[in-house]
Amino acid sequence: MTTPPAPEPTAPPRPTADCVIVGGGPVGLLTALFLGRAGLEVTVVERWPQRYPLPRACTIDHEALRILQAAGLMAGHAHLFEPSQGERGGYEFRNGEGELLQAIDWNRPAESGWANTNGFYQPDLETVLEDLAGTTPGVRIHRGWTFHTLTQDHNGVSVRVAPTEHPAETVEIRSRWLIGADGANSAVRSQLGVEVGDSGFQADWLVVDYQPLTEEKWSAFVTQYCDPTQPATAVNSGPGRRRFEFMRRADTTVEELGRADTAWRLMEPWGVTPQTALLERHAVYTFRGQWAHTWREGNVFLAGDAAHLMPPFLGQGLCSGLRDARSLTWRLAMVHNGLAAPAVLDTYGPERVGHVREIIDEAVAAGRVICELDADRAAARDAAMKEHASDPDAATRKPPHPRLGEPSLTIASDGADGRLAPQGRVRRGDREGLFDDVIGGPWQLISRRGDPHDLLDEAEVSWFRQAGGVLVDLSGDGAVLDLDGAYERWFTEHGCEALLARPDFYVFASGKHTDIPLFVTRLRQSLRPASPEGQ
């Protein structure tokens, strides 16, 4: 049987672009989609000629779904995501005897209008993202092309790429910006010489994806089996699919762990056998916690796994990459369109690394609990966790909700600044739905005490709207109604009356209704619109 020839690469990229994105995974595709919709000419180069057909990431949170909603994906594809269900919050830590040690509330009401945590099948998500990006004016996706080198000057970046199968046939692309979204072994990061921080956590795990052929009953969306004889994870990985993960013990080689018969042997105690399941994928991964020390060098940026890696125990790897995409693209779009000075790009890296470091630290801490192989230390761990769980208020904890790192593009607002802003269901006229669908707007100025227009002069309102802002009265006397009280609860919890949310849904400022003119003034100062000569 002859091996079929490798697919031919797409046509060569054009010689110029506003932005080159290296990497055509979900982070690169989402980045391209947002930038293309903002009017930029975007070239995506991806070394593989075809999409990877098997799952990798399998959980996604409410914030990431709101980002996908902003990209236009959720309107027709919400069915791709299966919300977390189960007792005690949906996420459980159990010991080798099956006793509950702790739970995380993955079923809680979430700020962003979507289920807190969801399972999904990554190939389906990538198909939709590539279709959306590929049909966006200005976006061109070049599969089968590999990044080779870059050079920078004050005005932009020169990038050399070549067909993956013909590395000597390089062509040059000249662009204003380049984004490296090219994964954990990022060639762009290597070219920049960016150093990587390390948490010191490292463990080999077998990841097994399968499709159940019989009905399965699980008490939780995710269960961590903290069994020193064989640490394991069981997780809902999207509609009609499940995943197991098994840690490699010292008496097992990587090669042994990676065999299909090993996967079946390890799943058998849960009744998962060749008669009850279809094995879809099995692969060994090394779980690590790492982050790039620098996310920007001149006009080159890092995003996704090129900028950070984390153990998968909190399901936040892809979510963090999608946050990177939104955080970076709204800045680049405003600079490109003359609505902000290039200095706004300076806060991208510090904001994101501070945020993602907290998630990495929590994921590593969870990993150290799960990965304990010493029986005596595991018994001491179990005793301490069970004693802690005896307090009903401590038995179930919330998932991490980090603040943006500093310096951030925010103004001090009694702790709400740099935190995630809410999205609830609203009604305007005869239309009901989530706020972003009914009202929209990248910059959202919302008050529960009256109409923001009444406190701003005509020039301020004009500038704010030009920047993409919306002004909304949610007092109950305006045209927009807070149907489920989501905004009222958020304002009460944070002790404020008004908020100004950024395009990535983080709070720029919050405070009293009468502070609204200050919000707009400080935003205008923070963005510092560029003069035509400086563009």
N, C-alpha and C positions, 0 to 999 in steps of 0.2 A: 504494500500500500504506500503510495507516494505522499509526501508531505505537501499540503497545498501551499502555494506561494503566499508570502506575506502581503497583506493589502498595501496597495500603493499609497504614498502620502498624498494629502490634498495639494492643491496648487501652491506655488510659492507665495509667501506673504508679500503684501505691498511694501514698498521701501520706507513708508512713513506711517506713523500712527500717533495719536495722542497718548496712548498707553499700551504697553506690551505686558501681557500676563503670561508668565511661565507656569504651566500646570492647568490641566483641563478637568480637574476633579470638582467636587461640589463647591469648594471655596472659590476656585478660579472662575467657574462658570457663573456663580452668583455675583462675583465682583464685576465680571464683564457685563452681566445683565443690568446691574445698577448704573454702571458708567455709560453704557450704550443709551439707556433711557434718559440720561442727563445730557446727551448730545455729543459725547466723545467718540472718536474713532478708535476702536479697540481691536487689537490683534491678540488672540490666544494661541499659544503654541503648546502642544501636548505630544510628548515623545511616543506614546502608544497610538497605533493607528485605529484601534477600536476601544470602546469602553470596556472596563473590567466587568465581567458578567456576574460576579459573585458578591455576596454581602461582606461588608467590613463593619462600619458603624451600624448600630441597630437601635439606639435610643436618642430621642431628641426632645428638648423641653419647650415650654410655653413661649419663652422669649425668642427662641430660634424659629418657632412657627409664626410668630408675629413678624419676624424679619422676612420669612418666606411669603407671608401675606402681603407685605409691602412690595415684594417682587412680582406679585400677581399670580402666585402659584396656588394659593389655598382656595381660591374661588372654585376651581374645577377639580381639585385634587386632594381635598381634605380626607378623602377615604383612604389615602395611602398610610395614614397614621392611626394607630390603635392606642387609645388612652390607657394609662395605668389603672388597674383595678386590684382588688384584694383587701384582705383584712389588715388592720394595724398600719395603714398608710401605704401598703403596696411594696415596701422594700424591707426585707428582714435579714438580720444576722442570726444564724443558728449554729449551735456547737455540734460536735460529732454525735451527740445523743439526740439531736433534733430539738433541743430546748431553745426557746427564743431568748436571745441576748440583748437585742436592740432592734428598733424599727426606725425608718426614715419616712416622713410623711410625703410620699410622692403623689398622693391623691388629693392634696390640699387644694383649695381654690387659689388659682394663680393670678398674678397681676395682669397678665398680658391678654386675657380673654380666651385663652386656649387651655386644654388640659395640661397640668403641671409637667407630666412626663408621658411620652408616647413611644411605642415600638414602631419601627418602619423597616422597609427593605431598600437598602441603598441603591441598587441598580435601578429601581423604579424612580426614585428621586432624581438620580443623575440623568435619566432619559428625559424627564420633564424639564429639568433645568437646561439641558443642552438644546432641547427644542425651543424653549423660550429665548435663550440667549442667541441661538442661531438665526432666529427670525426677527431679532431686534435690529433696526437700522444702525449701521455703523459697527456692528460686531462681526468679526470674522474668526472662525475657529479653524485652526490648521492642525489636524491630527497627523501623526507620523513625522513630526518635526521636533528636533532636539535642540535645546539651548546649549550654546558653547561658551561664549564669552560676552563680557560687557565692558564698555568704557564710558566714563562720564565726563562732562564738562558743565559749565555754568548753565547752559541752556537745555540740557537733556542727556539722553542716554543713547549710545550706539550699541546695538545688540546683534550678535552673529548667531545664526541658527542654521541647521542643516537637516536634510532628510535623515531620519534615524538610521536607515539602511545604507546611507551614502554620506558618512560624516565629513568627507573631504569637500563636498559640494555646498559650502557655506554661502549664505546670503546675509546682507546687512539690513537691519531695520533701524530707522532713526525715530525716536519717540521722546516725548517730554518726560514721561515717567515709565518705570518698570516695576512690576509687582511679582515677587517670587512666592508663588503658591504651589511650589513643586515638592511638597512632602517632607518627610522626616530626614531624608538624605539630600536635602536641597542643594542643587548645584549653584543656585544664585547665592545662597548664604555662604557657601564655600568660596565662591568668587570674591565676595565682599570681605572674607576673612573674619566674619563675626564669630565671637566666642560664645559658647553655650554653657549655661549653668546647669548643675546636676543635683538632684535631690538625694542621691546616694541609694535610691531604691531601684532594684533590678530583679526581675523574676521571669522565668520562661513559663508560658502557659499555652496549653493546647486549646484552640477555639474550634468548636464543632457546631455547625449550623445544620439543621434538619427540618424536614416537613413531617409533622405527625400524620400518620395514616389512621389513627384511632383517636377518639376523644381523650384529652388529658385534663386532669384537674389539679390546679396549683393554688395554694393559699395566698400567693403573693406574685406580683409582677416580676420582682427580682428576689431571689433568695441567695444569700452568701452562706455557704456551708463551711464554717470555720473549724474544720476537722483536721487535726494535725496528721492523721494518717493519709488524708487526701483532700486538701482544700479544693473547693469547687464552687462554681456559680451557675445558677439556672436563671434564664431570663426570657421573657417574651420578646421576640425580635421582629414583630410586625405581623400583620394579618396572615394567619395560616402557617406561621413559622415559629421555631424556638431555637434557643442556643444554650449550649453548655460550654463552660470553660473549666479546665483542670490544670492545676499547678504542677510543674515538673518537680519531682522529688530527686534527691541526690542519687538514688539507686536506679534512675531511669535516664537514658541518654536522650538527647533531642531527637535523634533518628527514631528511637523506639516510640517516643511520645507522639511523633508525627504520623504513625501508621494508622490506617483505617481500622485494623483489628483492635488497636489500643483504644480508639474512640468508642467502638462498640462495647468493649469490656468495661470501660469506665462509666458508660451510660446505663449499663444493664441493671444496676441496683434500682434505678428509677423506672424500670420497665420499658426502656427505650431500646429496641432491638431491631434487627433487619426486618422482622415481621410487622413491627408497629411504626416504623419511621423510614423515611427516605433521606439518606445522607446527602447533603448538598455540598458541604465543604468542610475540610479539616485542615488546619494549619497551625504551626507553632509561632508564637510571637514573643518577643522580649518586652515586657511592660517596664516602662521607665517614666521618670518625671524630670523633664528638661525644659529649658527656655532660652531663647536667644537674648543675650545681654543688650543688643541693639536691634531695633526693628526698622531703622531707617538709616541709610547712608546716602546723603545727597538726594537724588531723585529716584532712589531705589528703596522699595519697602518689602517687608516680609509679612506673610499672613498664613494662617492655618498651621499645619504640622511643620512647616518650615520655620515657624516662630516658637512653637511649643509642642511638647508631648506630655501626656499624662497617662497613668494607669486607668483602665476603663471602668473602675469600680463605681464611679458616680455618673457614668454615661454623659460626660461633658466634653469629650474631645472634639467632635464635629460641631457641637453647639458653640464652643469657643472660636472655632474657625469662622463660623457664620457671623459671629459678633465682630471678628476682625474685619470681615468684608464690609459690613454695614458701617462700622466706625471709620474706616478708611475712605469708602466711596463717597459719603456725603461731603467729606472735606475736599477731596479731589474735585468733585462736581462743582462745589461753590467756588473754588479757586479757578477752575477752568472757565466758568461762566462770569467771572469778574465780580462775584458777590462776596469774596473773602480774600484776604492776603495769604500768600504762601505760608506765613507763620502759623496758621491754624493747623498745619500738618505736623508741627513740632510736638503736639500733645498726643498724637496717635499712639506712639510707642509707649510712653509712660502710663497713659490711661489703661492700655490693654495689658501691659505686663503686670501692673499692680493688681488688676482684676484677676488675671489668669493664674498668677502665683498663688493666690489664696485658694483657688480651686485645685491646683496641683497639690498644694500642701494637704488639703482635706482628702483628696484621692489617695495620696501616699499614706496618710494616717490610716485610712480604711484598709489599704493594702497590707500594712504592717499587722493589723488585727487579723485579717483573713489568712495571711500567708505564714502564720506561726506554725512551725513543724515540731517544736520541742513540746513533748506531752506535759511536762511539769509547768512550763510557762503558759501553755494553753489552758491548763486547769486553773492557774492563778488568774489568767485573763477572764475566763468564764465566770469565776466567783465574783470578781470585781464588777463585771458587766451586769450580772444578774442582781447583785446588790443595788447597783445604780438603777436598774430597770424596775426595782420594787417600788420606786417612787412613781406614781402614775403620771406625774408631770414631766418626768425625765425618760420614761420608757420609749417614747417616740419623739424624735427631734426633727427639726426642719432641715431641708437641703440648704447648701450654702447660697448666700445672696450677697456677693461682694460689692463693695463700692468701687467706682473707678479709681485707678491709681492716680498719683499726683506727680507733676502738675497736671491739672485737668481743666478743660474748657467748661468751667462752672463758676458760680459765685456762691459763697458760703450762705447756707439757708437752714440753719438749725438741724443739720444732719440729713435732710432729704436730698440735697444736691448730690449729684453723682450716683444716686440710687435709681432703680428702675421705676419708670412712670407707669401708671395704670392704663389699661384699655378695658372699657366696659361696653355693654350694649346701650345704645341710645336711639331716640326717635327724633326725626326732623320731618315735619309734615306727615306724609303717609308712608315714610320709609323708616324701617327699623333694621338694626344690625349692629355689628361691632363699629366702634368709633372710626377706625381708619377706613372702613368701607363707606360709611355714611357721610362723614365729614372730611376725612383725609388730612393732608397737610404735613410736610416734613417737620415744621416747627409748630408746636401746638401750645397756645396760650389760653388757659382754661381757668375760669373763676366760678366759685360757688356762691359769690356774693353780689354778682351783677355783671353788666356788659363791659368787657375790657375796652371797647371802643370809647366809652364815656370818659375814660381817663387819659386817652391819647389824642394828640393833635393830628391833623390830616397828614402832615409830612411823616410822622412816626408810623401811622397806619399804612401809608403808601410804601414806605421802606420795608416794613415787616412783611407785607404781602408780596412784595417783589422778591424777598428772600424765601418765599414759599410758606409763609406763616398763615395760620388760621386763628381767629379770635372767637372764643366760644363762651357764652353765658350758660352755666349749668345751675343757676340759682332756682330754677323751676318757673321763673317768669319769662325766660327767653324762648327762642324757637327750638332749642335742643333740650331734650329731657333725658335724665339719667335713669334708665328704666329699672335697673336692679340695685341701684344705690352703690355701685362699685366706686364711683368717684367720691361720693359723700363719705364712705368708709375710709378711703385713702386719705382724704383731707383731715378727717377726724383723727386717724391714727398718727398723722404727721403734724398735727396741730397747726394747720395752715388753711388759707382760703383760696389761694391761687397758685398755679404752677406754670412754668414754661419748660416744655419737653423738647429735646433735640430730635433730629431725624433718626437717631439710633435708639430712641425711646428712653434715654437717660435724662434725669432732671437737670436742666441748666440752673434753674432758680425756683424757689418756692417762698411763700410768705403771705402777707396780708393782701387783700384786694387792692388796697391803696399803694402797694409796692409795684404794681404793674408798670408804671412809667420807668421805674428804676430797672426792672427786668429788661425792657427793650433798649434802654440807653446802654446798659452794661453789655448786652449782647452785641449791639452795634460796635461798641468799643473793642470787644473781644474778636470780632470778625475782621475789623479794620479793612473795609473794602479797598481793593487795589485800584490805583489810578491806571488809566489806559497805558501810560508810559511804562508801568511796572508789570504789565501782563506779558 
